[in-house]
Amino acid sequence: MSETAPQPPLMVVVQYVKDLSFEVPNAPLVYGQLRSPPRVDINLDVQARRLNEGSNQYEVVLAVRAEAKEDVPNGESVFVAELAYGGLFTVNVPEEQIEPVVLVECPRILFPFARAILADTSRNGAFPPVMLQPIDFYALWQNRRAQNAADAAAAAPVRNA
């Protein structure tokens, strides 16, 4: 009697730093000129792709860009950190459930690791650690779906009655 155990709906195959960049354009002068911690602007994006047609493996990448500027009008860049943190996931769910798993659950798994890497990188650059606030990946996914629907509606041809 050979019964196979059911596959878990989501498995992490591997997590990795796909790309990491940290630049301090005005080093070493900036270290002596800063009077207060810089203002940090964060941009975050989630990218996902199926590895092969018919495959149940997906690469999901959190792309984070943190740019710190002096907290004055037209402040110069103090540092720029860019991180692409990826994961390879095996997804065993029905087709209609893949999108929320890949764009919500997978980024939730990756986020704490990306957050720690970004904090360590900025601290190692001799700045206060950049601490990403928690992200509502469900809301991010819903906003992306709404934007895609609006873009599709705007691109649809107009028919005269």
C-alpha positions in Angstrom: 0.0 0.0 0.0 1.7 3.1 -1.2 0.0 6.4 -0.3 1.7 9.6 -1.0 1.4 12.4 1.5 -0.4 15.5 0.3 1.8 18.3 -0.7 1.9 21.4 1.5 0.2 24.4 -0.3 3.4 26.5 0.0 7.0 25.5 0.4 10.1 27.7 0.5 12.8 26.2 -1.7 15.4 28.9 -1.1 15.7 32.6 -0.2 18.6 34.8 -1.5 19.9 38.3 -2.1 19.5 38.8 -5.8 21.0 42.3 -5.8 22.3 44.7 -3.2 23.7 48.2 -3.6 24.6 50.8 -1.1 26.0 54.2 -2.2 27.1 57.2 -0.2 27.7 59.7 -3.0 29.3 62.4 -0.8 31.4 60.3 1.4 33.4 61.1 3.5 32.2 64.7 3.7 28.6 63.8 4.4 29.6 62.3 7.8 30.8 65.6 9.1 28.0 67.7 7.7 24.9 65.8 9.0 23.3 67.6 11.9 20.3 65.3 12.3 19.3 61.9 11.0 18.4 62.0 7.3 14.8 61.7 5.9 14.5 58.2 4.3 12.1 57.7 1.4 11.1 54.0 0.7 9.8 52.5 -2.5 8.8 48.8 -2.4 7.7 46.5 -5.2 6.8 42.9 -5.4 7.7 41.0 -8.6 6.7 37.4 -9.3 7.2 35.0 -12.2 6.5 31.3 -12.9 9.8 29.6 -13.6 8.6 27.5 -16.5 5.2 27.0 -18.2 3.3 24.4 -16.3 5.6 24.5 -13.4 4.4 25.1 -9.8 7.6 27.0 -8.9 7.7 30.7 -8.7 10.4 33.3 -8.1 9.2 36.2 -5.9 11.3 39.2 -5.4 10.9 42.1 -3.0 12.5 45.2 -4.5 13.3 47.9 -2.0 14.8 51.3 -2.6 15.7 53.5 0.3 17.0 57.0 -0.4 18.1 59.1 2.5 18.2 62.9 2.0 19.2 65.8 4.3 16.1 67.0 6.0 16.2 70.5 4.3 14.5 71.8 1.2 16.2 70.3 -1.9 18.3 68.1 0.4 21.1 66.2 -1.2 21.2 62.4 -1.3 23.0 61.1 1.8 22.8 57.4 0.8 20.9 55.2 -1.6 20.3 51.5 -0.7 18.7 49.1 -3.2 17.9 45.5 -2.3 16.3 42.8 -4.4 15.6 39.9 -2.1 14.2 36.8 -3.7 12.7 33.5 -2.9 11.9 30.4 -4.9 8.6 28.9 -3.8 6.7 25.7 -4.7 3.0 26.5 -4.8 0.5 23.7 -4.7 -2.9 25.4 -4.8 -5.7 25.6 -7.4 -4.9 28.0 -10.3 -7.4 30.6 -9.1 -5.5 30.9 -5.7 -2.0 31.2 -7.1 -2.0 35.0 -7.5 -2.8 35.8 -3.8 -0.4 33.2 -2.6 2.4 34.4 -4.8 1.8 38.2 -4.3 0.7 38.2 -0.6 1.9 35.1 1.3 5.3 34.8 -0.4 6.3 38.5 0.2 5.1 38.1 3.9 7.7 35.3 4.3 10.5 37.3 2.6 9.8 40.6 4.3 11.5 40.1 7.7 14.7 39.0 6.1 14.8 41.9 3.6 14.0 44.3 6.5 17.0 42.9 8.5 19.4 43.1 5.5 18.4 46.7 4.8 18.8 47.7 8.5 22.2 46.0 8.7 23.4 47.6 5.4 22.5 51.1 6.5 24.0 50.6 9.9 27.2 49.2 8.3 27.3 52.4 6.2 27.6 54.4 9.5 24.0 55.6 9.5 21.0 54.8 11.7 19.4 51.5 10.6 16.6 51.8 8.1 13.7 50.0 9.8 11.0 49.2 7.3 7.5 49.4 8.8 5.2 46.4 8.4 3.7 46.1 5.0 0.1 45.1 4.2 0.8 42.9 1.2 -2.9 42.1 0.9 -3.7 45.8 0.4 -0.8 46.3 -1.9 -2.1 43.3 -4.1 -5.6 44.7 -4.0 -4.4 48.2 -5.1 -2.4 46.6 -7.9 -5.4 44.6 -9.1 -7.6 47.8 -9.0 -4.9 49.7 -11.0 -4.6 46.9 -13.6 -8.4 46.9 -14.0 -8.5 50.7 -14.4 -5.7 50.5 -17.0 -7.5 47.8 -18.9 -10.7 49.8 -18.9 -8.9 52.9 -20.1 -7.2 50.9 -22.9 -10.5 49.3 -24.1 -11.8 50.6 -27.4 -14.8 52.8 -27.2 -17.9 51.7 -29.1 -20.6 54.0 -30.4 -24.1 52.8 -30.1 
